[in-house]
Amino acid sequence: MKRLIHSDSSVPSESLETFKTPLKDGNKNETEVLKFERISPENKKGKKIPRCLDISGSKFTEKESIVQPLKVNALVTSDLTPAVKSIYKIIQKCTGSLGGNAYFGAIYGEATMNCMKQVIEIMKEHCNFSGSSSFIDIGSGLGKPCFHVAQDPGVKISYGIELEEIRHNLAVHNMRHILQYTETNHGSKHGNVFLQHGDIQNATTLDPFTHIYMFDVGFPPLTLLKIAEIFNRSQAPFLICYHSPKLVIEEYGFNVQFVTKYQVSLHGSGERHTGYVYSHSSKTIRDFDNSIIDPLFQEGVKMIQSNDPGKLIDYFNAQNQAYLSTQTRSRRTSSLL
Ligand SMILES: C[S@@+](CC[C@H](N)C(=O)[O-])C[C@H]1O[C@@H](n2cnc3c(N)ncnc32)[C@H](O)[C@@H]1O
């Protein structure tokens, strides 16, 4: 058994295997060296116990506490479709790779292409993530997870909601360019992403989404308590987030069961984080009724369901225009002060 570890880990070199991956986030000139620790199966008293980056302090069994080994093939960028690579190139060109531009100068971590690919592979393996899924990214930032899952596995609905206006508008800027690209490139999917500027706390449920994803490391506890209430009222069978079971189940009260965990690193913050996959206790895909849509998501979901990319392009062009004119007005006002 192997697991990916930090390059600066204190694991002795004799128990490491290295693996070179030729590119990192589309830059062909870079080579990333990934190190795997060989984990011994004998794990009883006095024997080697796999070091685990469990920051939760929760009571996992040894087996559960092993960080989900990242599959080597999930890290090979040839597995990324040309459409996915092109979309990250467009985002890079439009808004750069960092997840900054938040109010108060905060720099939030943003998903990288490889890290998101890993998350998607984990979701496919453990959460029936497929073309018939409906995905929401709570706190969608510049929109990368939403754009990625729209291509792979090509979800039915890819929805992002972002609180901060500037970041939302950067995501809209990305979206307009991606829509133009997907219009002219067959094999890439379009029309199934919607990005909303808003606060998730205004939702009553998370219906009609099957997979709830949130990079929630910086979310305030009160927000997480509220999201737990909303989640518990929802049909969603799966939750993928970056808080341990101790917090998610015991502190915030999400009605979920731990499924697995994995590690990712992000742009912006440069940190590594442990992601956790949970299943909604007592909710299954089989019982899912996708005709139920929370009022907060109705406009966006209906727009996706209308399957009219032209309508989406017009909608996001209008949003962009409205934003630019408020910016121009506020610049004019401040120059008069
Ligand atoms: C770390 S970023 C993640 C960006 C993106 N999901 C990714 O993985 O690349 C977290 C985002 O959540 C947003 N956020 C925080 N609280 C929120 C809320 N109540 N409703 C919607 N978005 C929220 C923040 O503004 C921030 O952009």
The ligand as an ORCA input file, in Angstrom:
! r2SCAN-3c Opt
* xyz 0 1
  C     -11.217     28.708     -0.583
  S     -12.323     29.486     -1.668
  C     -12.681     28.112     -2.712
  C     -12.800     28.449     -4.158
  C     -13.208     27.280     -5.028
  N     -14.265     26.491     -4.434
  C     -12.033     26.368     -5.313
  O     -11.943     25.303     -4.698
  O     -11.214     26.733     -6.161
  C     -13.747     29.616     -0.594
  C     -14.783     30.606     -1.108
  O     -15.955     30.510     -0.318
  C     -16.589     31.766     -0.340
  N     -17.612     31.819      0.728
  C     -17.406     31.931      2.066
  N     -18.593     31.964      2.725
  C     -19.574     31.839      1.783
  C     -21.001     31.827      1.829
  N     -21.654     31.972      2.991
  N     -21.692     31.700      0.670
  C     -21.049     31.583     -0.504
  N     -19.688     31.616     -0.630
  C     -18.957     31.732      0.506
  C     -15.419     32.717     -0.144
  O     -15.747     34.022     -0.562
  C     -14.343     32.062     -1.009
  O     -14.296     32.613     -2.301
*
